[in-house]
Amino acid sequence: MQEQQLDFVPKVHSKMLKQHYLLCYKGHFSQEVTKSLLAMTENKLASDGTDTVIKKRIFKIMMGCLQNICTGEKPAMQTEPKSIFMLGKNEKEFFVFSGSVVAAARVEEMKRKLYAINMMDAQNLKRLFCELMMSLSPGEVSESEITLIDIARKSGKKLEFEFRAIDSQSAFFSMKTVIATMN
Amino acid sequence: MENCVMTQAPVGTLYDFYEEMTEHNLRVIFEGEFNQEITKYVLSLTEKSFGSGELDSSVKKKIFNVMMEGLQNICKHQYAAIEKDDPSFQPAIFIVGTKGEDYFIITGNLVRKDAVEPLRIRIDDINSKDREELKQMYKEARLQSKLSEVGGAGLGLIDMARKSGNKLVYRFDNAGNDMIFFSLMTSISSKKEEQ
């Protein structure tokens, strides 16, 4: 029966409801897509009456996550988009999720760096961020890593992350950033 | 699975969604309160999600026309079954995806139990019509909606069927509290219509 084609819809709806998700996007990422996602979020936050300071924080974190996805994408090489972006919100927090396929060989190094970021307190994160931004030579730290440090600073909470092995060559990297919406 | 602090909406759910979206070829899922602004942003996001050269301009126009109808339908009916402030309220959902060379739009929203049979009859009737018959049906429904505020039921459904050129696929699922979750899919072929 044709209606069986839709049997995933109530399941997806139920998952979105249960986890307080608002939006899932899986597709090609670009500056234009980033702009649309930010505009949608702005509309949502305005209707909820979210404080301006917190709104700005959410946008900057979203921008950071989306930029990292855009940087990681290789559109010329892939026909199937391998990145996903999700937003969620409950009474106290706003969640930003980003996920993409990464080379298995990079996983251990990425974990090390993320753990290191999570070990730092606000002061150390700020100091490190400023040092890296003022650095005159590229050094060993990539732009994505600087963005991650900035995301951790702005959220004020540990970055939640997970690596899920897909096959011997690749893994799926998920990251969740939480922003408190109440001071 | 390794992660840091487990909170509500654990980080691992992202991969579950990624797999689900990959399995069913979904691109955009939006769930929440729909209004004219959100309609605009969802349309914009979907437009930008298509790679350059992915879509023929006439197909693109068809997709957006059907999306607009679907989103407007949600705007109109999202609170018809239950008030927004009611604890049992569930927001509507809007999904865009692909199936082979075709595109599909899915809307989902709560309806009352007593609305199910009239909806089923209406959609089956729409699906039984050919192109010319649908055109006539649309004219009659439009006239009826002009004559009465209550009338014109299903105008949006007829329009979606006309614009897509395909049958509407639907499903009803029990949502508790005498409510039914109504899912509706409209498909748009990416092949150009024969002249």
Interface residues (C-beta under 8 A of the other chain):
Chain A: Q2 E3 Q5 L6 D7 F8 V9 P10 V12 H13 K15 M16 L17 Q19 H20 Y21 L22 L23 C24 Y25 K26 G27 H28 S30 E32 V33 S36 L37 A39 M40 N43 K44 S47 P75 E80 I84 M86 G88 N90 E93 F95 F97 S98 G99 K111 N118 K157 K158 L159 E160 F161 E162 F163 R164 F172 S174 M175 K176 V178
Chain B: M1 E2 N3 C4 V5 T7 Q8 A9 P10 V11 G12 T13 L14 Y15 D16 F17 Y18 E20 M21 T22 E23 H24 L26 R27 V28 I29 F30 E31 G32 E33 E37 I38 Y41 V42 S44 L45 K48 S49 F50 G51 Q90 P91 I93 I95 I106 G108 K167 V169 Y170 R171 D173 A175 F181 S183 M185
